[in-house]
């Protein structure tokens, strides 16, 4: 542990141990991250596959940071987070997580956790039972913290400026039905339920989404704990916003399906008028990056809110 560490805490059980501390290191803490990797390499810890993929992203350590707004605190605060896993020869797992919270980009909080293989087996068994409920609660918390439209977005949608749209033919939003309808000519399964739809009936296609409005965020619990699962947000154009708001206002309690590459990714019941974005939920980092690449083309790592497009737009 660094000599200048503050707010130090440590805990240990038979199956795990953890430590946390804070350091005065300026974002993105590149020297600290390099020192962590050198130390673990010397101790013969091997990076997990997701860490190897992250280290190969152009842009180095800064590209590996995620950013979101924690709306569970008052006032809401911006959070930057970096995490990675390693394994040793005995199959123990070591996880590092670094966070900058609020506007203080000079104080980094570090959490370290070591888990034994037995702990992992118990955790995996519980995860299969508990995770679906946790993810549902996290999604609900995330949805409730995201405003329908900010004033800036409302001004944008009311303006006349040109906007660049998607051109991938990959993302389509259309009505879906729990029971077969007269016009339905296809069906798909989501979350164990069958939905019917008409392939010619589309509400939103690539021309209704803003190319500069594609970004990712990490799902969190109500207390702000990151779940390591991602969402991809795609903001609507003016026309897309008007179409979605008009349809959802007239079809409360009906279902709206989000399709990626022709596959049903999401089927959500309409609870009220929507006019801001479409969100693709519960993805791994690799899945989120694949979706982003299909929407935007090849890009240097995940694109978080506020990040310019790779081509500078």
C-alpha atoms as one frame of an Amber mdcrd trajectory, in Angstrom:
protein
   0.000   0.000   0.000   1.397   3.475  -0.855   2.913   5.370   2.054   0.771
   8.445   1.421  -2.513   6.497   1.511  -5.315   7.985   3.633  -8.736   6.737
   4.774  -7.295   3.212   4.998  -9.509   0.253   5.925  -9.014  -3.519   5.802
 -11.210  -6.575   6.276 -10.581 -10.314   6.050 -12.668 -13.503   6.174 -11.867
 -17.132   5.512 -12.836 -16.797   1.854 -11.967 -13.183   1.020 -10.088 -10.067
   2.013 -10.465  -6.446   1.004  -8.799  -3.075   1.480  -9.639   0.493   0.580
  -7.780   3.783   0.716  -7.515   7.164  -1.007  -4.579   8.886  -2.709  -3.790
  12.310  -4.069  -3.320  11.393  -7.730  -4.501  13.475 -10.668  -6.955  11.877
 -13.130  -6.433   9.511 -14.963  -3.792   8.209 -12.474  -1.680   6.643 -15.228
   1.446   6.211 -13.084  -0.570   4.535 -10.319  -2.192   2.107 -12.749   1.160
   1.265 -14.305   2.608   0.589 -10.842  -0.339  -1.699  -9.983   0.214  -3.714
 -13.152   3.988  -3.951 -12.630   3.512  -5.137  -9.047   0.937  -7.775  -9.952
   3.024  -8.974 -12.877   5.994  -9.398 -10.530   3.776 -11.396  -8.145   2.658
 -13.595 -11.092  -0.966 -12.477 -11.231  -2.349 -12.771 -14.769  -4.835 -10.205
 -16.121  -8.339 -11.463 -16.843  -9.407 -11.533 -20.488 -11.464  -8.339 -20.122
  -8.377  -6.562 -18.713  -6.257  -7.677 -21.671  -8.872  -6.305 -24.059  -9.009
  -3.010 -22.175  -5.225  -2.566 -22.185  -5.205  -2.877 -25.976  -7.640   0.016
 -26.468  -5.962   3.033 -28.146  -5.698   5.906 -25.710  -4.112   3.911 -22.870
  -5.407   4.092 -19.333  -7.648   7.102 -19.899  -9.699   5.075 -22.422 -10.402
   2.507 -19.706 -12.279   4.926 -17.457 -16.072   4.988 -17.304 -18.091   8.066
 -16.386 -21.641   8.543 -15.144 -23.723  10.821 -12.944 -24.619   9.420  -9.523
 -28.179  10.638  -9.000 -28.557   8.733  -5.724 -26.820  11.540  -3.792 -27.929
  15.127  -3.289 -26.730  17.001  -5.213 -25.971  14.483  -8.006 -22.263  14.109
  -8.678 -20.092  12.967 -11.544 -18.145   9.720 -11.052 -15.194   8.353 -13.043
 -14.477   4.665 -12.469 -11.798   2.185 -13.576 -11.794  -1.519 -12.696  -9.878
  -4.639 -13.630  -9.404  -8.255 -12.521  -6.435 -10.607 -12.217  -6.070 -14.345
 -11.423  -3.213 -16.270  -9.822  -2.103 -19.880 -10.345  -4.446 -21.044  -7.567
  -7.410 -19.416  -9.335  -7.851 -16.689  -6.737  -9.352 -13.501  -8.150  -8.059
 -10.000  -7.413 -10.151  -6.957  -8.316  -9.057  -3.324  -8.329 -11.519  -0.444
  -8.621 -10.542   3.220  -8.736 -12.968   6.125  -8.560 -12.919   9.899  -8.727
 -16.077  11.362  -7.212 -17.554  14.805  -7.723 -15.396  17.617  -9.089 -12.252
  16.551  -7.195 -10.167  14.970  -9.958  -7.107  14.970  -7.705  -8.280  12.450
  -5.069  -8.689   8.853  -6.208 -10.432   6.223  -4.072  -9.073   2.672  -4.397
 -10.857  -0.580  -3.524  -9.067  -3.951  -3.645 -10.709  -7.338  -3.154  -9.256
 -10.863  -3.231 -11.646 -13.789  -3.563 -10.873 -17.497  -3.227 -12.198 -20.056
  -5.761 -14.668 -21.316  -3.132 -16.023 -17.813  -2.645 -16.402 -17.514  -6.419
 -18.368 -20.773  -6.599 -20.735 -19.614  -3.841 -21.021 -16.198  -5.480 -21.816
 -17.696  -8.888 -24.578 -19.846  -7.367 -26.141 -16.854  -5.628 -25.679 -14.698
  -8.716 -27.869 -17.003 -10.796 -30.694 -16.525  -8.288 -30.274 -12.927  -7.157
 -28.818 -11.117 -10.199 -32.047 -10.872 -12.223 -33.738  -9.068  -9.319 -30.729
  -6.820  -8.684 -30.505  -5.885 -12.364 -34.220  -5.073 -12.459 -33.835  -2.799
  -9.419 -30.728  -1.181 -10.906 -32.520  -0.510 -14.155 -35.468   1.025 -12.289
 -33.114   3.264 -10.302 -31.250   4.274 -13.482 -34.477   5.057 -15.337 -35.851
   7.159 -12.469 -32.643   9.209 -12.327 -32.626  10.069 -16.055 -34.716  13.135
 -16.945 -37.119  12.933 -19.882 -35.514  15.980 -21.488 -33.044  18.564 -20.228
 -33.684  22.176 -21.223 -30.730  22.042 -23.595 -32.107  18.945 -25.301 -35.561
  20.519 -25.521 -34.024  23.597 -27.159 -32.107  21.356 -29.553 -35.190  19.404
 -30.560 -37.097  22.634 -31.153 -34.318  24.127 -33.317 -33.604  24.057 -37.012
 -29.906  23.100 -37.062 -28.838  20.142 -39.166 -28.027  16.853 -37.473 -26.075
  13.790 -38.539 -28.004  10.549 -38.152 -27.036   6.888 -37.958 -26.618   4.963
 -41.202 -26.145   1.408 -39.983 -29.626  -0.132 -40.516 -28.862  -1.958 -37.267
 -31.200  -0.343 -34.692 -34.968  -0.532 -35.233 -37.803   0.197 -32.792 -41.330
  -1.099 -33.475 -44.508  -2.124 -31.638 -44.592  -5.708 -30.367 -47.549  -7.643
 -28.998 -47.946 -10.274 -26.284 -50.618 -12.047 -28.322 -50.796 -12.615 -32.038
 -52.329  -9.749 -34.029 -53.931  -9.690 -37.487 -50.925  -7.918 -38.990 -48.157
  -9.818 -37.148 -45.992 -11.879 -39.480 -43.129 -12.786 -37.136 -42.375 -13.475
 -33.487 -39.423 -13.384 -31.095 -38.661 -14.289 -27.494 -37.456 -11.878 -24.810
 -37.076 -12.642 -21.104 -38.860 -15.964 -21.559 -41.947 -14.456 -23.233 -43.010
 -14.572 -26.885 -43.792 -11.323 -28.682 -45.393 -10.909 -32.106 -44.715  -8.108
 -34.558 -45.147  -6.918 -38.119 -41.747  -6.565 -39.822 -43.072  -3.771 -42.036
 -44.285  -1.757 -39.015 -41.379   0.416 -37.821 -41.556   3.395 -35.494 -37.879
   4.395 -35.387 -35.026   3.531 -37.762 -31.466   4.805 -38.184 -32.661   8.154
 -39.578 -34.341   8.907 -36.239 -31.180   8.613 -34.108 -28.380  11.139 -33.633
 -24.920   9.852 -34.470 -23.376  12.096 -31.788 -25.942  10.793 -29.304 -24.504
   7.276 -28.920 -22.832   6.667 -25.532 -22.522   4.025 -22.817 -22.938   4.044
 -19.032 -22.563   1.528 -16.214 -25.603   0.191 -14.392 -25.633   0.965 -10.673
 -27.625   0.018  -7.607 -29.481   2.685  -5.626 -26.408   3.269  -3.437 -24.231
   3.927  -6.494 -22.446   0.562  -6.587 -21.361  -0.310 -10.108 -22.605  -3.688
 -11.361 -20.110  -4.152 -14.156 -22.967  -4.249 -16.684 -23.509  -1.564 -19.290
 -26.262   0.335 -21.043 -26.006   1.962 -24.477 -27.942   5.196 -24.861 -28.932
   6.506 -28.302 -30.436   9.994 -28.386 -33.220  10.817 -30.809 -33.330  13.384
 -33.578 -36.075  16.005 -33.555 -38.244  13.880 -35.851 -37.518  10.753 -33.815
 -38.444  12.520 -30.580 -41.757  13.720 -32.002 -42.605  10.267 -33.409 -41.797
   8.429 -30.178 -43.658  10.901 -27.966 -46.755  10.816 -30.160 -46.842   7.003
 -30.329 -46.137   6.326 -26.652 -48.720   8.890 -25.519 -51.357   7.087 -27.568
 -50.317   3.513 -26.641 -49.954   3.396 -22.855 -49.537  -0.124 -21.411 -48.643
  -1.512 -24.844 -45.187  -2.893 -25.697 -42.335  -1.362 -27.636 -39.597  -3.588
 -29.035 -35.950  -2.655 -29.651 -34.274  -4.746 -32.363 -30.545  -5.011 -33.042
 -29.623  -6.610 -36.333 -33.129  -8.052 -36.612 -33.012  -9.676 -33.153 -35.360
  -8.579 -30.349 -33.120  -7.065 -27.663 -35.758  -5.457 -25.455 -39.532  -5.442
 -25.021 -40.767  -2.774 -22.613 -44.263  -1.829 -21.493 -45.041   1.845 -22.171
 -45.744   3.616 -18.866 -45.859   7.166 -20.189 -44.826   9.429 -23.085 -41.158
   9.036 -24.109 -39.193  11.525 -26.184 -35.511  11.474 -25.299 -33.649   8.272
 -26.129 -33.636   4.544 -26.637 -31.536   2.548 -24.155 -30.154  -0.942 -24.725
 -29.808  -2.476 -21.268 -27.729  -5.075 -19.445 -24.701  -5.631 -21.680 -21.147
  -6.692 -20.892 -18.425  -4.212 -21.839 -17.608  -6.371 -24.860 -21.257  -6.448
 -25.946 -21.602  -2.683 -25.440 -18.507  -2.075 -27.557 -19.850  -4.377 -30.287
 -23.181  -2.505 -30.345 -21.361   0.836 -30.445 -19.197  -0.341 -33.331 -22.239
  -1.491 -35.298 -23.841   1.917 -34.766 -20.803   4.168 -35.309 -18.218   2.041
 -37.072 -14.747   1.214 -35.651 -13.871   3.467 -32.698 -11.100   3.635 -30.045
 -12.849   2.088 -27.056 -16.188   2.744 -25.435 -17.692   6.190 -25.908 -18.920
   7.667 -22.627 -21.199  10.738 -22.263 -19.442  13.896 -23.404 -16.744  12.080
 -25.406 -16.212  13.459 -28.948 -16.729  11.064 -31.841 -13.605   9.408 -33.208
 -13.787  11.546 -36.350 -14.004  14.721 -34.261 -17.717  15.301 -34.765
